[in-house]
């Protein structure tokens, strides 16, 4: 599995394209025909960019938990795929972000591409700064999630 690390300040051009940082392009080069899937993040006002292989892995996880003949599950699946688009990395290392995502994410010209393990989050720069945790807040969260009693052998 590919792991994306780091966050990068980037600029959208007038057509809605962004040049992917070279560290991310290197990891995406092995993907079939440089195809990726862009989707609205489920929890934040940002976009998730998945390499096609990771997207297929994620959708397999979702499918394994759903019954397509259950009305609620079918509705969830419809909404899950509604906020998606396939994008391609062009020969200049850019992706075109479809206009339908701009209002959702509140993009200005300045954006952040943040590696988040198997995906890249795409944020408006101001929004990214607003959701950042303080050092103490993050430390407390890390202790809450990862701390606690060590497991006994």
Beta strands, then each sheet from edge to edge (+ up, - down):
strand 1: 7-11
strand 2: 17-19
strand 3: 35-40
strand 4: 47-51
strand 5: 84-88
strand 6: 94-96
strand 7: 110-116
strand 8: 119-124
sheet 1: 1+ 7- 8+ 4- 3+ 5-
sheet 2: 2+ 6-
end
